[in-house]
Structures are given as structure tokens and as C-alpha cells.
């Protein structure tokens, strides 16, 4: 398998954490991809021009991160990260949606801050930071939902909080959220998370 990938993308991090957790990491060739490079060919593989994009051993192209993660989860015989049915499934998918939503807001905030003076909207940035704050408060109040065996929901939330730490450094999400902070510190110590910490290319 081949994964179009970036070391800074929180969406591809979710896939690589999933690959580690399912024991599939060594079966995936990572192809560095800068979607912002005018010369990139990612649009020839994924019409949306986005990563993560996975090319399976059979040549099928899969995107976006929820699809790629569920595909990887189908390839191993261990406990599934996406529970097949029942309340556990909906809890995992809800947490995944929440984590992905945090990432969406953080990426929007990061990109808006890169716009030139006179083009940047502080109101838009504040809107995204407010959304992240509400999501963090929700997770603090519903911390019991992050207990139990690791699911795709835990991975999505963990990668989202890691990305906020990486890109939105002025947003002190840990303040007033001790239970979520303790959970994240434990989750971030997992080998899959340690191996995938986002870093700007040197």
C-alpha cells in the first residue's frame, strides 16, 4: 500500500496512528506530498487534491481519513478500532466526528493566520477557536466516553489535541480541563502517538 502523506497533517497522522495500532505500519509506503506545491500531482490521484490518500495493493484509491482508517481496520484480525455495531460503534464514530471537527477548526484558524494583513479575518479566527473551546469543554464533561479500549474516536481526539498543541499554541485548552489533560497525557504516551508527532520539514 502507498499513502500520500505529510508529516504535519493531522488527518494523515490519524491514518498513521491507526496503521501502528493495527500492526500494518510496515506494509505502507509513505509518499511525502505537499498539497500546496503548484507542481504537486496529488490531483491526478485524488480529485480533491487532498491527503491522506491511500493506494491499496490492488490499485484502488481511497480517501479521506475516516475511509482510509476504516479500510485499514478491516485488514487485521485484532480488536477493531471501529466497533461493528451497537452503542460502542456510535460512540466511536461520534468521537471521531468531534476530533475531526476540532482539526477542521484548527486548520482553518492556522490557514487564516497565514493570510496577508488586510485579508485576514480575526472574527473568523475567533470563531474557530470558540468551536475548539466548546469541543474541549464537551470532552471534559463527557470524559467517561474516552475510557475503555482504544477506538478510532480516541485516535481522532488524540490527534486533534496534538494538532492544536502544534499549530494553535496560544489556545491553552488544558486550562480548566484537568480530566481531559490527564487522558491526553496518557494517550500521547502510546507508541503510535510518539512515533507520529507532527514536525515541520527541515
HELIX and SHEET records of a PDB file:
HELIX    1   1 UNK A   10  UNK A   21  1                                  12    
HELIX    2   2 UNK A   25  UNK A   27  5                                   3    
HELIX    3   3 UNK A   42  UNK A   45  1                                   4    
HELIX    4   4 UNK A   65  UNK A   73  1                                   9    
HELIX    5   5 UNK A   86  UNK A  113  1                                  28    
HELIX    6   6 UNK A  122  UNK A  141  1                                  20    
HELIX    7   7 UNK A  143  UNK A  146  5                                   4    
HELIX    8   8 UNK A  152  UNK A  167  1                                  16    
HELIX    9   9 UNK A  178  UNK A  188  1                                  11    
HELIX   10  10 UNK A  191  UNK A  194  1                                   4    
SHEET    1   A 4 UNK A  29  UNK A  32  0                                        
SHEET    2   A 4 UNK A   2  UNK A   5  1                                        
SHEET    3   A 4 UNK A  53  UNK A  55 -1                                        
SHEET    4   A 4 UNK A  61  UNK A  62 -1                                        
END                                                                             
